[in-house]
């Protein structure tokens, strides 16, 4: 190869390589500002002394133990479901592999849930030598099955407490129509979509394949549901089963919205609006109890997941050797 051809090839590679956009400082700061503003709103509506009293009345050791068990079981259930997706679409991986990688991704997840998923997608593409487009398509299946499992919780809530949870039934029906449309597109396989690298794993897996992967995602979402619901019991906020199926999935969805790090502020504000009435006693004490629960839970999970993620980040680098990207 001549020097001119070599130089031309290098130039073409450079031109085709994606350039990472420069993120303005205000965009980086916005999630933290959002969290501060929402937390300020939450604290403006509660009595500080009642907030402290709610924490003092809580069984802290039991609360912490529940947080540790929840974090480990959640990671196991997530790894089991996600490994199934990657085995079906990319390459042979074990649940233990994904346990390590998904746990490592908790570090970027603390800033943004989707940033953590994006890091896991990039890392798995790197170590398996897969196209980043195809790996991203596999991750879309992770999203689809997760939201499908959340939808099942909403359906149960609509059946059990549709009359008591305002607006739940229309939302569930609307999402159901969209889900049927999604499955119809998978069955129809329009050419202009199947030819896209990003979407090819969805169509290759098909309806039957994705329903099978969805069934493996149900335990993960069930654990997440319990871990979002039970902490309120420690603070005297008793949410009946029927109402929990209708309202807790809303809180779970809010946590996935990339507005604030670890959901601080967003989780607290939504929980305050939806769940304060389930406290038996003074309404002001109920608001303080809900805020004490969500903020304490967020802090506890951060204290658990930070060292876990740092440990597994190092383990992921050692366990999984990078392959040549295709």
C-alpha positions as CSV (number, residue, x, y, z in Angstrom):
1,X,0.0,0.0,0.0
2,X,1.4,3.4,-0.9
3,X,1.8,6.2,1.6
4,X,-0.9,8.2,-0.1
5,X,-3.4,5.3,0.1
6,X,-2.4,4.8,3.8
7,X,-2.9,8.4,4.6
8,X,-6.2,8.5,2.7
9,X,-7.4,5.4,4.6
10,X,-6.5,6.9,7.9
11,X,-8.3,10.2,6.9
12,X,-11.4,8.3,5.9
13,X,-11.4,6.4,9.2
14,X,-11.1,9.7,11.1
15,X,-13.9,11.2,9.1
16,X,-16.2,8.3,9.7
17,X,-15.6,8.0,13.4
18,X,-18.3,9.6,15.5
19,X,-17.3,12.8,17.3
20,X,-18.4,13.0,20.9
21,X,-20.5,16.1,21.4
22,X,-19.3,18.7,23.8
23,X,-21.7,18.9,26.7
24,X,-22.2,22.4,28.0
25,X,-21.6,23.1,31.7
26,X,-25.2,24.0,32.3
27,X,-26.3,20.7,30.9
28,X,-24.0,18.8,33.3
29,X,-25.2,20.9,36.2
30,X,-28.9,20.7,35.4
31,X,-29.6,17.3,37.0
32,X,-28.0,18.5,40.3
33,X,-29.9,21.8,40.1
34,X,-33.2,19.9,39.5
35,X,-32.5,17.7,42.5
36,X,-31.8,20.6,44.8
37,X,-34.9,22.6,43.6
38,X,-37.2,19.6,44.1
39,X,-35.7,18.7,47.5
40,X,-36.2,22.3,48.5
41,X,-39.8,22.1,47.5
42,X,-40.2,18.8,49.5
43,X,-38.7,20.3,52.6
44,X,-40.7,23.5,52.3
45,X,-43.9,21.5,52.9
46,X,-42.8,19.4,55.9
47,X,-41.9,20.1,59.5
48,X,-38.2,19.4,60.2
49,X,-38.8,18.1,63.7
50,X,-41.4,15.6,62.4
51,X,-38.9,14.6,59.7
52,X,-36.2,13.8,62.3
53,X,-38.8,12.1,64.5
54,X,-39.8,9.8,61.6
55,X,-36.2,8.7,61.2
56,X,-35.7,8.2,64.9
57,X,-38.8,5.9,65.2
58,X,-37.5,3.7,62.4
59,X,-35.7,0.4,62.9
60,X,-32.5,1.6,61.3
61,X,-30.7,-1.8,61.5
62,X,-33.7,-3.6,59.9
63,X,-34.0,-0.9,57.3
64,X,-30.2,-1.2,56.4
65,X,-30.4,-5.0,56.3
66,X,-33.4,-4.8,54.0
67,X,-31.5,-2.4,51.7
68,X,-28.4,-4.8,51.5
69,X,-30.5,-7.9,50.8
70,X,-32.6,-5.9,48.2
71,X,-29.6,-4.6,46.4
72,X,-28.0,-8.1,46.0
73,X,-31.2,-9.9,45.0
74,X,-32.1,-7.1,42.6
75,X,-28.7,-7.3,40.9
76,X,-29.0,-11.1,40.6
77,X,-32.5,-10.9,39.1
78,X,-31.4,-8.2,36.7
79,X,-28.3,-10.1,35.7
80,X,-30.3,-13.3,35.1
81,X,-32.8,-11.5,32.7
82,X,-30.2,-9.4,30.9
83,X,-27.8,-12.3,30.3
84,X,-30.7,-14.1,28.6
85,X,-31.2,-11.2,26.3
86,X,-27.5,-11.0,25.4
87,X,-27.2,-14.8,24.9
88,X,-30.2,-14.6,22.5
89,X,-28.8,-11.8,20.4
90,X,-25.1,-11.3,20.8
91,X,-22.9,-14.0,22.3
92,X,-22.7,-16.6,25.1
93,X,-22.5,-14.9,28.5
94,X,-23.3,-16.1,32.0
95,X,-25.4,-14.6,34.6
96,X,-22.2,-14.2,36.7
97,X,-20.7,-12.2,33.8
98,X,-23.6,-9.8,33.7
99,X,-23.8,-9.6,37.5
100,X,-20.3,-8.2,37.5
101,X,-20.8,-5.8,34.6
102,X,-24.2,-4.6,35.7
103,X,-23.0,-4.1,39.2
104,X,-20.1,-2.1,37.8
105,X,-22.5,0.1,35.9
106,X,-24.1,1.3,39.1
107,X,-21.4,3.9,39.3
108,X,-22.5,5.9,36.2
109,X,-26.1,4.9,37.1
110,X,-25.8,7.1,40.2
111,X,-25.7,10.1,37.8
112,X,-28.2,8.8,35.4
113,X,-30.0,5.5,35.0
114,X,-29.7,5.5,31.2
115,X,-26.0,6.5,31.5
116,X,-25.4,3.3,33.4
117,X,-27.2,1.2,30.8
118,X,-25.2,2.9,28.0
119,X,-22.0,2.2,29.8
120,X,-22.9,-1.5,30.2
121,X,-23.9,-1.6,26.5
122,X,-20.5,-0.1,25.4
123,X,-18.5,-2.4,27.7
124,X,-20.3,-5.5,26.5
125,X,-19.8,-4.5,22.9
126,X,-16.1,-4.0,23.6
127,X,-15.5,-7.3,25.3
128,X,-17.6,-9.4,22.9
129,X,-16.4,-7.7,19.8
130,X,-19.9,-6.9,18.7
131,X,-21.1,-3.9,16.7
132,X,-22.2,-1.1,19.0
133,X,-25.3,-0.8,16.9
134,X,-26.2,-4.4,17.4
135,X,-25.4,-4.2,21.1
136,X,-27.6,-1.2,21.4
137,X,-30.4,-3.1,19.7
138,X,-30.1,-5.9,22.3
139,X,-30.3,-3.3,25.0
140,X,-33.5,-2.0,23.4
141,X,-34.9,-5.5,24.2
142,X,-33.8,-5.1,27.8
143,X,-35.9,-1.9,27.9
144,X,-38.8,-3.4,26.1
145,X,-39.1,-6.4,28.4
146,X,-38.6,-4.2,31.5
147,X,-41.3,-1.8,30.6
148,X,-43.5,-4.7,29.6
149,X,-43.1,-6.2,33.1
150,X,-43.9,-2.8,34.6
151,X,-47.0,-2.7,32.5
152,X,-48.2,-6.0,34.0
153,X,-48.0,-4.4,37.4
154,X,-50.1,-1.6,36.2
155,X,-52.7,-4.0,34.8
156,X,-52.9,-5.7,38.1
157,X,-53.3,-2.3,39.8
158,X,-56.0,-1.3,37.3
159,X,-57.9,-4.5,38.1
160,X,-57.6,-4.2,41.9
161,X,-57.8,-0.5,42.5
162,X,-58.8,1.1,39.2
163,X,-61.7,3.0,40.8
164,X,-59.5,4.3,43.7
165,X,-56.5,5.3,41.7
166,X,-57.6,8.2,39.5
167,X,-56.6,8.0,35.8
168,X,-54.9,4.6,36.1
169,X,-57.3,2.7,33.8
170,X,-57.1,5.0,30.8
171,X,-53.2,5.0,31.1
172,X,-53.1,1.2,31.2
173,X,-55.4,0.9,28.2
174,X,-53.4,3.4,26.2
175,X,-50.1,1.6,27.0
176,X,-51.8,-1.7,26.1
177,X,-52.7,-0.3,22.6
178,X,-49.1,0.8,22.1
179,X,-47.9,-2.7,23.2
180,X,-50.2,-4.4,20.7
181,X,-48.9,-2.1,18.0
182,X,-45.3,-3.0,18.9
183,X,-46.0,-6.7,18.7
184,X,-47.8,-6.2,15.4
185,X,-44.7,-4.4,13.9
186,X,-42.5,-7.3,15.1
187,X,-44.8,-9.7,13.3
188,X,-45.2,-7.6,10.1
189,X,-41.4,-6.9,9.9
190,X,-41.5,-3.9,7.6
191,X,-38.4,-3.8,5.4
192,X,-37.5,-0.2,6.1
193,X,-37.1,-1.1,9.8
194,X,-35.6,-4.6,9.6
195,X,-32.7,-3.2,7.5
196,X,-31.6,-0.9,10.3
197,X,-28.7,-2.4,12.4
198,X,-30.1,-0.9,15.6
199,X,-33.4,-2.7,15.2
200,X,-32.3,-6.0,13.7
201,X,-32.0,-7.8,17.1
202,X,-35.7,-6.9,17.9
203,X,-37.0,-8.5,14.7
204,X,-34.6,-11.5,14.8
205,X,-35.8,-12.3,18.3
206,X,-39.4,-11.9,17.3
207,X,-42.6,-11.9,19.3
208,X,-42.2,-15.4,20.8
209,X,-38.6,-14.8,21.6
210,X,-39.3,-11.5,23.3
211,X,-42.2,-13.0,25.3
212,X,-39.8,-15.6,26.6
213,X,-37.3,-12.9,27.6
214,X,-40.1,-10.9,29.1
215,X,-40.9,-13.9,31.4
216,X,-37.3,-13.9,32.6
217,X,-37.6,-10.1,33.3
218,X,-40.6,-10.5,35.6
219,X,-38.6,-11.6,38.7
220,X,-36.4,-8.5,38.4
221,X,-39.3,-6.1,38.2
222,X,-41.0,-8.0,41.0
223,X,-38.0,-7.5,43.2
224,X,-37.8,-3.8,42.2
225,X,-41.5,-3.4,43.0
226,X,-41.0,-4.9,46.5
227,X,-37.9,-2.8,47.1
228,X,-39.8,0.4,46.2
229,X,-42.9,-0.5,48.3
230,X,-41.6,-2.1,51.5
231,X,-39.4,0.8,52.7
232,X,-42.5,2.9,53.4
233,X,-43.6,0.2,55.9
234,X,-40.5,1.0,58.1
235,X,-41.8,4.6,58.4
236,X,-45.4,3.8,59.2
237,X,-46.7,4.5,55.7
238,X,-48.9,1.4,55.0
239,X,-49.9,1.2,51.4
240,X,-52.5,-1.6,50.7
241,X,-51.6,-4.2,48.1
242,X,-54.2,-3.0,45.6
243,X,-53.1,0.6,45.7
244,X,-49.5,-0.4,45.7
245,X,-49.9,-2.2,42.3
246,X,-51.5,1.0,41.0
247,X,-49.1,3.6,42.5
248,X,-45.7,2.0,43.1
249,X,-45.0,1.4,39.3
250,X,-45.5,5.1,38.8
251,X,-42.7,5.8,41.3
252,X,-40.5,3.1,39.6
253,X,-41.0,4.9,36.2
254,X,-40.1,8.2,37.7
255,X,-36.8,6.8,39.0
256,X,-35.9,5.9,35.4
257,X,-36.5,9.4,34.1
258,X,-33.0,11.1,33.8
259,X,-33.9,14.3,35.6
260,X,-31.8,14.0,38.8
261,X,-28.9,11.8,40.1
262,X,-30.2,8.6,41.8
263,X,-33.8,10.0,41.5
264,X,-33.2,12.5,44.4
265,X,-35.9,15.1,44.3
266,X,-38.0,13.5,41.6
267,X,-38.7,10.3,43.7
268,X,-39.3,12.4,46.9
269,X,-41.7,14.9,45.2
270,X,-43.8,12.3,43.4
271,X,-44.0,10.0,46.5
272,X,-45.1,13.0,48.6
273,X,-47.9,13.7,46.2
274,X,-49.1,10.1,45.8
275,X,-48.4,8.4,49.1
276,X,-48.8,10.8,52.0
277,X,-52.4,9.9,52.6
278,X,-51.5,6.3,53.5
279,X,-50.0,7.4,56.8
280,X,-52.4,6.8,59.7
281,X,-52.4,10.0,61.7
282,X,-51.6,13.6,61.4
283,X,-51.3,14.6,57.7
284,X,-48.3,16.7,58.4
285,X,-46.6,13.8,60.1
286,X,-47.5,11.7,57.1
287,X,-45.7,14.1,54.7
288,X,-42.7,14.0,56.9
289,X,-42.7,10.2,57.1
290,X,-42.9,9.8,53.3
291,X,-40.0,12.3,52.8
292,X,-37.9,10.7,55.5
293,X,-38.5,7.3,53.8
294,X,-37.6,8.3,50.3
295,X,-34.6,10.4,51.2
296,X,-33.2,7.8,53.6
297,X,-33.7,5.0,51.1
298,X,-31.9,7.0,48.4
299,X,-29.0,7.7,50.8
300,X,-28.9,4.0,51.9
301,X,-28.8,2.7,48.3
302,X,-26.0,5.1,47.4
303,X,-23.9,3.9,50.4
304,X,-24.5,0.3,49.4
305,X,-24.1,0.6,45.6
306,X,-21.0,2.9,45.6
307,X,-18.6,0.4,47.2
308,X,-20.3,-2.5,45.4
309,X,-19.9,-0.8,42.0
310,X,-16.2,0.2,42.6
311,X,-15.4,-3.4,43.6
312,X,-17.2,-4.9,40.6
313,X,-15.8,-2.3,38.2
314,X,-12.3,-3.7,38.9
315,X,-13.6,-7.3,38.8
316,X,-15.3,-6.6,35.4
317,X,-12.0,-5.5,33.9
318,X,-10.2,-8.6,35.0
319,X,-13.0,-11.1,34.3
320,X,-13.9,-10.1,30.8
321,X,-11.2,-9.6,28.2
322,X,-11.8,-7.2,25.4
323,X,-12.3,-8.8,21.9
324,X,-11.7,-7.3,18.5
325,X,-14.7,-5.2,17.6
326,X,-16.6,-6.1,14.4
